[in-house]
Amino acid sequence: MGDTLIVEGQRVLATQTTKVKGTKRIADIPLGYEVKASGQPNASGVLIAQQIEALATDREDSQPPATDSVELQRQVDEQTQQWFRVARD
């Protein structure tokens, strides 16, 4: 198997052959980084990544990575609320 992450709502699977740029492992990609992934979807719709690129973002609305679980939960809740506001509009 491999490591899985969600990019723009798309489940992405990194295998042993996936080339990763910008970090050594996908587990090291900080929250808030821009992630680009390329590959082929499997029958379940999961993207089997041939390449994943992690880029630091300079967007003003980006936040630094959470340092503890309480802060991480706060950031997740904030992003979820923002998503629901956008979805309603």
C-alpha positions as CSV (number, residue, x, y, z in Angstrom):
1,M,0.0,0.0,0.0
2,G,1.2,3.6,0.5
3,D,0.5,7.0,2.0
4,T,-2.8,8.7,1.2
5,L,-3.6,12.4,1.3
6,I,-6.6,14.5,0.2
7,V,-5.9,17.3,-2.4
8,E,-8.8,19.5,-3.3
9,G,-11.2,16.8,-2.2
10,Q,-9.4,14.1,-4.3
11,R,-7.9,11.1,-2.5
12,V,-4.3,10.7,-3.7
13,L,-2.3,7.5,-3.0
14,A,1.5,7.7,-3.0
15,T,3.2,4.4,-3.7
16,Q,6.8,3.3,-3.4
17,T,7.4,4.5,-7.0
18,T,5.8,7.9,-6.6
19,K,8.3,10.8,-7.1
20,V,7.9,13.4,-4.4
21,K,9.2,16.9,-4.8
22,G,9.4,19.6,-2.2
23,T,9.7,17.2,0.7
24,K,11.1,13.8,1.4
25,R,7.8,12.1,2.2
26,I,4.2,13.1,1.8
27,A,3.7,12.8,5.6
28,D,6.1,15.8,5.9
29,I,4.0,18.1,3.8
30,P,2.9,20.9,6.1
31,L,-0.7,22.0,6.4
32,G,-1.3,24.9,4.0
33,Y,1.1,23.9,1.3
34,E,0.0,23.8,-2.3
35,V,0.1,20.3,-3.6
36,K,0.1,19.2,-7.2
37,A,-0.4,15.5,-8.0
38,S,-0.4,13.6,-11.3
39,G,-1.2,10.0,-12.1
40,Q,-4.0,7.7,-13.0
41,P,-7.3,7.0,-11.1
42,N,-8.0,3.5,-10.1
43,A,-11.5,1.9,-10.3
44,S,-12.5,3.5,-6.9
45,G,-11.5,7.0,-8.2
46,V,-8.4,7.2,-6.1
47,L,-5.5,8.9,-7.9
48,I,-2.5,6.6,-8.0
49,A,0.2,9.3,-8.0
50,Q,3.2,9.1,-10.3
51,Q,4.4,12.5,-9.0
52,I,3.5,14.7,-6.0
53,E,4.9,18.2,-5.7
54,A,4.6,20.3,-2.5
55,L,5.0,24.0,-2.7
56,A,5.1,26.6,0.1
57,T,2.3,29.1,-0.6
58,D,2.6,32.8,-0.3
59,R,-1.2,33.4,-0.3
60,E,-2.3,35.9,2.3
61,D,-5.1,33.6,3.6
62,S,-2.8,30.7,4.3
63,Q,-2.1,29.7,7.9
64,P,1.0,28.3,9.5
65,P,0.9,24.6,10.3
66,A,-0.8,23.7,13.6
67,T,1.6,22.8,16.4
68,D,-0.9,20.9,18.6
69,S,-4.2,19.0,18.2
70,V,-6.3,21.8,19.7
71,E,-5.0,24.3,17.1
72,L,-5.3,21.7,14.3
73,Q,-8.9,21.1,15.2
74,R,-9.6,24.9,15.3
75,Q,-8.1,25.3,11.8
76,V,-10.1,22.3,10.5
77,D,-13.3,23.7,11.9
78,E,-12.5,27.2,10.5
79,Q,-11.8,25.7,7.0
80,T,-15.0,23.6,7.2
81,Q,-17.1,26.6,8.1
82,Q,-15.5,28.6,5.2
83,W,-16.3,25.7,2.8
84,F,-19.9,25.6,3.8
85,R,-20.2,29.4,3.4
86,V,-18.8,29.2,-0.1
87,A,-21.0,26.2,-0.9
88,R,-24.2,28.0,0.1
89,D,-23.4,31.1,-1.9
